[in-house]
């Protein structure tokens, strides 16, 4: 297999990415420079840990063998080299990999390592990793860092609520397992400070007028966003400047959420905008298909949630519109906060690790039981949620007890007409990528996002996840999908393989050892 030169000093991408951000930061926010520099080593270790997880557990064609020893793992590469590092816990979120060795060369920088591996598409991915490191250091430097505060966190006086966006800004590190967790190519330092939720900005959303006859509309488009015979489509300022390359009218201030392209209006709904930038893995736009399906999916979701005995709410899409373009479209979606009762809080699962809740005795097991019970019930009915830490939220009582779940964004669920029909439910009349009766595809969607994603990240390690699962599994609903959850290796997206296979045509998968049955040597 061809490879690039092994000498890491010939790779300009890592140093360039870090220095470019430092140079821009010196102009727009010089006070952050010392904190940015201090965060760089930790950011390199965080991304390297994610990359090492992928090298150990994904079916990468250039890794031909893996050997476990007393002091770590050795990967045999197709070109004869050896890559050595620590034992890998596929569910760990702590940055425990500070360096690996490629033959005799030590690598502490994930981008330099990927460049030196020299596999197909490594150069482009190395640049993404370099940007991920630098951007992660910037996010940590500029964020309002709150380290596992005691619950309740920031509870306002009686009668008030902390804005839902406040929870979202606490998630500084992005995807818990993707090496490109903070890759934001095309975003300058000024852009990141202006639009990244971890920096706490206020974003002035704009609108672009489009003749109504030239739009696809789903639901009741609000009068506020109509002007005679035109629809006023909400637009993100970055999108208007860099993709649409056109002027826009200022509309309303909003707070960005974790997805960056979705923003919370004060006292109102969330606005999902088109943002045609590659963030982590995907280009973030809104397809015409999603707009057309929005109203049907919302009506279908209400019927579905009614089958969960009150354990699940699904946020409604109030309206959606597109100018027949994924680059100019918007969805208006109700805030998950509307499902909080007196004294309750709605918290994205990804933000739970910023509180003390996961460390409380029995809390993680109770939350795991709630999440898997709901997920399995819906899967049996015929719907697999993409229940990762961004889409899944939990309703917490005043003392932090998990009560119910809230799910948002139906754009990438999977629906089985055959299963729905068996339970007397009418399929929503859709075709395309959302529809499948394949049990493997359905289980991958749910288990890969919920168990190997949201729950694993909340637990933070295989032993902690196993401790939550062991008392939970016997109490789960006895559905046909339960044996696959209890006994089989767990599916997870092969995120690095996907980035190294740009023409792969969609999701790729790997299997992770089950935390309850596999032995995981200590990773620290």
MONOR-V467718 format. One line per field, one symbol per residue. ss: DSSP state (2 for helix, 1 for strand, 0 for the rest). phi: phi as a letter, one per 20 degrees, with the letter a starting at -180 (. if undefined). A space follows every 10 residues. Layout:
ss=???
phi=???
//
This chain:
ss=0000000222 0022222222 2222222202 2222222222 2222222222 2222222000 0011111110 0111111000 0111100000 0000000001 1100111002 2222222000 0222222222 2222222222 2200000010 0000000000 0002222220 0000000000 0001000022 2222202220 0011111111 1222011110 0022211001 1111102222 2222000011 1111110000 0111100001 1110111110 0111000222 2222222222 2222222200 0111001111 1100000011 1110022220 0000111122 2222102220 0022222222 2222222222 2011000000 0111110000 0111111000 0001102222 2200000000 0000100022 2222222222 2222222220 0222222222 2220000000 0222222001 1110222220 0000000011 1100000000 0000
phi=.fbegefffe eeffffffff ffffffeebf fegfffffef gfffffffff ffgffedeff feddaccecf dqdcdeefen fcddbfgdef dfdfeedeac cdleeecddf ffffgffmeg mfffffffff ffffffffff feeefcelff efdlffggnc cfgfffffff eeemffcefe gcfcfndfgf fffecfffem eddefdccfc ggfeddccne fffgdcbmec edefcfgfff fedflbfbef dbfbdfdgfm edceegmcfe dedfbecedm cdeeccffgf ffegffffff ffffffedlm ecdcfeefab bbelbfecbb cdcffgffee egmecdcggf effedeggef gnffffffff ffffffffff fpcdfeeefe eeccedfgen ffdbdcdcme fcfccdgffg ffdmdegfmd coffdadfff fffggfffee efdffffffn affffffefg fegfefgeef efgffedege fbfeffgffe cfdfnpfccc cdfffeceed fgdc
//
